[in-house]
């Protein structure tokens, strides 16, 4: 469980993000001061190794933190979720270099791990070129991660790697003009022949972490998907709260009863709450089972598949919850500045993340039937 002090700080920062939401939407980026506040709270340290000053907390802890923030502002919750996953690198890198990157109390890493760049070996390092998408929060990062294929001059098969770039070496491409999660500023970014010294890159996915702990034995993609689903849970929780407030006050034109006094609305809201609580329980149970396996060094494909099933199902159901709340609100929901409109936009962007795509249902089905799957995808 998160410390009460951090929980209090997350609520305070979340409220401040919501207060500044008009400017966040206009600027398409979270204010530096707000991110600095979140850094100082310790939230970004949740998955940084303890020996570098991090909290080395559990997957459930970060999920809880993300859910809290998402109730106020989806963008800041998203930044915490995805950069939290990038912090797992503190358990994967060689210790001297991990300390250099993550030892700063204000360290923050983020980027895209898919190996779309190219790298070649050089003396004492590699040179990297490429262009990546989905750089959520990278303008606030002390190091920016990027996936690439390492091409060996000895004609060996190219291997996937993850590199840690310095912000001054990166070109930011301002193209984040989207439906929702506007404040994540998930822009494209690029480098051309950027030199990365040995130690500041690693083969990825990691076969064996440098720090032997449950957090770093936990599935990287499972952890990422958990963060995405946690954003969805927070948005759904707020949507239910918002529609209850609206339905308690709103009397539709020509009517005498408030929306909340109508049986059909009562039934819909009750079902929304049931869906939310079911998804929350499903996700948290799947995280706990995978954490237990990681702690016990048990590599079980069925348990990993269950987590990916839980994250995908949670996002899908939360999308329906928010959409239902928006529909119940009727004409009151459509205006700029109305929370239900903001939630609708944000949840539909969350639902497009590849980690929670409907393809995961097929993978879970194949696992259920005992058929082969690419285990790395879990």
DOFIRO-697956 format. One line per 2 residues: number of its first residue (from 0); their letters; for each residue x, y, z of C-alpha. Coordinates in steps of 0.1 Angstrom, whole numbers. Layout:
% DOFIRO-697956
NUM = a = X/Y/Z  ...
END
This chain:
% DOFIRO-697956
0 = xx = 0/0/0  11/35/-7
2 = xx = 22/57/22  -5/81/34
4 = xx = 18/110/28  22/101/-9
6 = xx = -16/95/-12  -23/129/2
8 = xx = 3/145/-22  -12/127/-52
10 = xx = -47/140/-44  -33/175/-40
12 = xx = -13/174/-73  -43/159/-91
14 = xx = -66/187/-79  -40/212/-91
16 = xx = -38/195/-125  -76/197/-128
18 = xx = -75/234/-118  -50/241/-146
20 = xx = -68/219/-172  -78/247/-195
22 = xx = -42/258/-199  -31/222/-203
24 = xx = -55/216/-231  -44/248/-248
26 = xx = -7/241/-244  -10/204/-251
28 = xx = 15/198/-224  16/196/-186
30 = xx = 33/225/-169  69/220/-158
32 = xx = 60/232/-123  34/204/-120
34 = xx = 57/177/-131  84/190/-108
36 = xx = 59/188/-79  51/152/-88
38 = xx = 89/144/-90  94/159/-55
40 = xx = 64/138/-42  84/107/-49
42 = xx = 58/92/-73  82/88/-101
44 = xx = 105/69/-78  80/41/-72
46 = xx = 97/17/-96  133/30/-93
48 = xx = 156/6/-75  162/13/-38
50 = xx = 199/13/-41  197/44/-64
52 = xx = 173/62/-40  141/48/-54
54 = xx = 112/33/-35  113/-1/-54
56 = xx = 76/-5/-46  52/-30/-60
58 = xx = 32/-30/-93  1/-26/-72
60 = xx = 15/6/-56  20/23/-90
62 = xx = -14/11/-102  -30/28/-71
64 = xx = -11/60/-77  -21/62/-113
66 = xx = -58/55/-104  -57/84/-79
68 = xx = -43/109/-104  -66/98/-133
70 = xx = -97/107/-112  -85/143/-116
72 = xx = -66/145/-149  -60/117/-173
74 = xx = -28/132/-188  -8/134/-156
76 = xx = -19/99/-147  -8/86/-181
78 = xx = 27/103/-177  31/86/-143
80 = xx = 21/52/-157  43/51/-187
82 = xx = 74/67/-172  69/45/-142
84 = xx = 74/15/-165  105/31/-180
86 = xx = 119/33/-145  121/-5/-145
88 = xx = 153/1/-165  169/9/-131
90 = xx = 168/-28/-124  181/-38/-159
92 = xx = 211/-16/-166  246/-22/-154
94 = xx = 247/-8/-119  272/20/-125
96 = xx = 253/34/-154  219/28/-137
98 = xx = 231/49/-108  242/76/-132
100 = xx = 208/78/-148  185/71/-119
102 = xx = 205/84/-89  194/120/-94
104 = xx = 164/126/-71  146/143/-100
106 = xx = 154/115/-125  127/108/-151
108 = xx = 129/85/-181  104/79/-209
110 = xx = 100/71/-245  91/42/-269
112 = xx = 108/8/-266  97/-6/-300
114 = xx = 129/-12/-320  122/11/-350
116 = xx = 156/28/-349  190/15/-361
118 = xx = 222/13/-343  258/4/-352
120 = xx = 287/-5/-329  314/21/-325
122 = xx = 345/23/-302  332/25/-266
124 = xx = 296/27/-277  270/28/-305
126 = xx = 256/53/-329  219/55/-332
128 = xx = 195/69/-358  158/68/-360
130 = xx = 124/83/-354  100/72/-327
132 = xx = 64/80/-318  44/82/-286
134 = xx = 70/101/-266  47/107/-237
136 = xx = 62/132/-213  97/132/-229
138 = xx = 100/170/-227  102/165/-189
140 = xx = 127/136/-190  163/135/-178
142 = xx = 169/106/-202  148/95/-232
144 = xx = 146/58/-241  143/45/-276
146 = xx = 142/11/-291  165/1/-320
148 = xx = 179/-29/-339  217/-33/-334
150 = xx = 234/-42/-366  267/-60/-362
152 = xx = 294/-57/-388  302/-94/-384
154 = xx = 269/-102/-401  254/-115/-370
156 = xx = 216/-114/-367  204/-79/-357
158 = xx = 193/-77/-320  168/-55/-303
160 = xx = 182/-30/-279  170/-1/-257
162 = xx = 191/31/-256  191/60/-231
164 = xx = 195/93/-249  203/127/-235
166 = xx = 176/153/-242  200/176/-259
168 = xx = 207/150/-286  170/145/-294
170 = xx = 149/164/-319  114/170/-306
172 = xx = 87/169/-333  57/189/-322
174 = xx = 28/169/-337  6/161/-307
176 = xx = -28/173/-321  -52/147/-309
178 = xx = -86/139/-294  -77/133/-258
180 = xx = -49/130/-232  -37/163/-247
182 = xx = -14/171/-218  7/140/-223
184 = xx = 24/157/-253  31/123/-267
186 = xx = 51/137/-296  74/120/-322
188 = xx = 111/124/-316  143/116/-337
190 = xx = 180/114/-336  207/111/-363
192 = xx = 240/94/-355  237/100/-318
194 = xx = 265/85/-299  255/64/-269
196 = xx = 283/51/-246  285/15/-236
198 = xx = 264/10/-205  238/34/-216
200 = xx = 221/8/-237  211/-28/-232
202 = xx = 197/-57/-251  159/-58/-248
204 = xx = 138/-76/-237  159/-84/-207
206 = xx = 166/-120/-200  179/-115/-165
208 = xx = 177/-83/-145  208/-69/-128
210 = xx = 189/-64/-96  173/-97/-85
212 = xx = 140/-85/-71  103/-93/-78
214 = xx = 97/-59/-94  123/-65/-121
216 = xx = 113/-101/-126  77/-89/-132
218 = xx = 68/-89/-169  78/-55/-184
220 = xx = 48/-55/-209  25/-67/-182
222 = xx = 36/-38/-160  31/-13/-189
224 = xx = -4/-27/-196  -13/-25/-159
226 = xx = -5/12/-160  -27/18/-190
228 = xx = -56/-1/-174  -51/19/-142
230 = xx = -56/52/-161  -89/37/-175
232 = xx = -101/27/-140  -95/62/-126
234 = xx = -113/78/-155  -143/54/-151
236 = xx = -145/62/-114  -147/99/-120
238 = xx = -173/94/-148  -195/75/-123
240 = xx = -191/103/-97  -198/130/-123
242 = xx = -230/114/-136  -244/108/-101
244 = xx = -239/145/-93  -254/156/-126
246 = xx = -284/132/-124  -291/143/-88
248 = xx = -296/179/-100  -308/177/-136
250 = xx = -345/177/-145  -348/171/-183
252 = xx = -369/196/-202  -406/189/-198
254 = xx = -401/165/-169  -407/167/-132
256 = xx = -382/141/-118  -345/144/-118
258 = xx = -326/119/-138  -315/102/-106
260 = xx = -352/96/-96  -358/76/-128
262 = xx = -356/38/-125  -339/34/-159
264 = xx = -311/57/-149  -308/41/-115
266 = xx = -304/7/-132  -278/20/-156
268 = xx = -257/36/-129  -258/5/-108
270 = xx = -246/-16/-137  -218/10/-143
272 = xx = -207/6/-107  -208/-32/-109
274 = xx = -186/-31/-140  -161/-7/-124
276 = xx = -158/-27/-92  -155/-60/-111
278 = xx = -128/-46/-134  -109/-32/-104
280 = xx = -110/-65/-86  -100/-85/-117
282 = xx = -70/-62/-124  -58/-60/-88
284 = xx = -61/-98/-84  -42/-105/-116
286 = xx = -15/-80/-106  -12/-97/-72
288 = xx = -10/-132/-87  18/-122/-111
290 = xx = 36/-104/-83  35/-135/-62
292 = xx = 49/-155/-91  77/-130/-97
294 = xx = 85/-131/-60  86/-169/-61
296 = xx = 105/-171/-94  76/-189/-110
298 = xx = 73/-183/-148  37/-192/-156
300 = xx = 23/-183/-190  -13/-187/-178
302 = xx = -9/-162/-150  8/-137/-174
304 = xx = -19/-142/-199  -45/-135/-172
306 = xx = -29/-101/-165  -30/-91/-201
308 = xx = -67/-103/-203  -75/-83/-172
310 = xx = -59/-51/-185  -76/-54/-219
312 = xx = -110/-62/-205  -107/-34/-179
314 = xx = -100/-8/-206  -128/-20/-228
316 = xx = -153/-20/-199  -142/14/-186
318 = xx = -146/28/-221  -182/16/-220
320 = xx = -187/31/-185  -175/65/-195
322 = xx = -195/64/-228  -226/55/-208
324 = xx = -221/83/-184  -217/107/-213
326 = xx = -249/95/-229  -269/98/-197
328 = xx = -258/134/-194  -274/142/-227
330 = xx = -269/178/-239  -252/187/-207
332 = xx = -222/165/-216  -212/180/-249
334 = xx = -197/214/-239  -160/223/-237
336 = xx = -150/224/-201  -175/198/-190
338 = xx = -158/169/-172  -178/142/-190
340 = xx = -167/154/-224  -131/155/-212
342 = xx = -134/119/-198  -149/106/-230
344 = xx = -120/120/-251  -94/107/-227
346 = xx = -108/72/-224  -110/67/-262
348 = xx = -73/76/-265  -64/52/-237
350 = xx = -84/24/-255  -61/27/-286
352 = xx = -29/17/-268  -14/-14/-283
354 = xx = -9/-31/-249  -47/-33/-245
356 = xx = -58/-41/-280  -84/-67/-287
358 = xx = -56/-90/-300  -50/-99/-264
360 = xx = -82/-118/-263  -70/-141/-290
362 = xx = -37/-146/-272  -56/-154/-239
364 = xx = -78/-178/-258  -48/-196/-273
366 = xx = -33/-200/-239  -66/-213/-226
368 = xx = -66/-240/-253  -29/-248/-246
370 = xx = -18/-235/-280  16/-219/-287
372 = xx = 19/-181/-283  49/-157/-285
374 = xx = 56/-156/-247  75/-124/-251
376 = xx = 42/-107/-258  31/-115/-223
END
